[in-house]
């Protein structure tokens, strides 16, 4: 069964149509990269640097998927789940002050200080 078929079987009203297939393809892109990077036993710093090109893809999914769709994608794609989990842990470490972000660090274009972009 294809990924689209799997998601449509579980939640047909949520994962039909070209927009939903695009979401699945984006998740597959992240999944494939994470799994290939994991098999190469990349060092943590190289792995984190390699994440950068995939963060825009992940942001697109955050902006267009429902919570249920993100859960379904994470359940289906182990690499996608690991990527999301890593970003969540990094965000929490920053929020907790474990990882310090310099005050002059550039923010993404869509964010302003005090606006987390949610």
N, C-alpha and C positions, 0 to 999 in steps of 0.2 A: 504494500500500500504506500502511495506517495505521501509526502508530508502534508500536502494540501488535502488529500483524501482523508488522512488521519484527523486533521483538525476539523474538516467539514463533518466527519462522522461524529465527532464528539460535540461540536457546537455549530451546527450548520448555519444558523442565522448569523453567526459571528465571523465565519471564515470563508465566505463565498465571494466571488467576483475578483476582478483584476487587482483592486487595491489590496485585498487580503492576500492574494497570491504574491504580490510585491512584498508584503510584510514577511511572508514565509521565506522568500528569497533573501531578504536582508538578514533575517535570523540565521539562515543557512550559511551566508557569507561569514558571519562572525563565528559560528560553530566550526566551520571548516578551518578557519585561521587558528582558532584556539587549539583545536585538536592537533593540527599540524605543528604548531609551535610547541605543544606539550611533548610530542614525540621526538622533537629535536632537543629536548632537555635544555631549553633556553634558560640562561641565567635570569634571575628576577628582574634586574635592571633592563636587560635586553627585551624581556617579555613586556615590561611596562612601556618601554619606548615603542615597541611594536604595536601596542594597543592604540596608540594615537590615531592612526588612520581609520580605525573602526569605531571611534567614539562618535563621529558624526552619524554613522549608520545606526548606532545604538540610540542616539538622540532622536533620530527620525522615528524609530519604533516607539520610544517613550512618548513622543508627541502625537502619534497616530493610533496607537493600540490602547484598548481598554485594559484594565487590570486583569480581566479574565484572559484576554488574548496573550498578554505577557506571560501569564502563568502557564498557559498551554504551550507556548513556544519554549519556555524554560523546561517544561516537563519533557518535551519532545527532543530537544537539542542540548546534550550535556555540555558542549563547549559554550553555547549561548548562556546556559545557566551559570557556568563558572565565570564567564565574563561579567555578567550582571552582578554576581555575588562579589567579585573582586571590586567592582566600582562601588558597590554598596558599602563594603568594608573600608575602602579608602575614604569615602564621604563621611562615614561615621568617625574614623580616626581624625579627620580634619575637624569635624564638629566638636570632638572631645578634646582637641588640642594636642593629641598625640603626634600628629603631623602638623608642623607649622607651615603656614603659607605666608610668604613675605607680603607686607602691606602693599608693595608696588607691583605685585604679580598681576599680569593682565587678565582680565575677565573675558569670557567669550562675548562676542558681539551682542548677543541677545540678553545679556545680564548687566544689571547695574548694581552698585553696592546696596545691600539691604533687600534685593529682589532675587530670590533663588531661582527664578525662571520656571516656577512650577505652574 
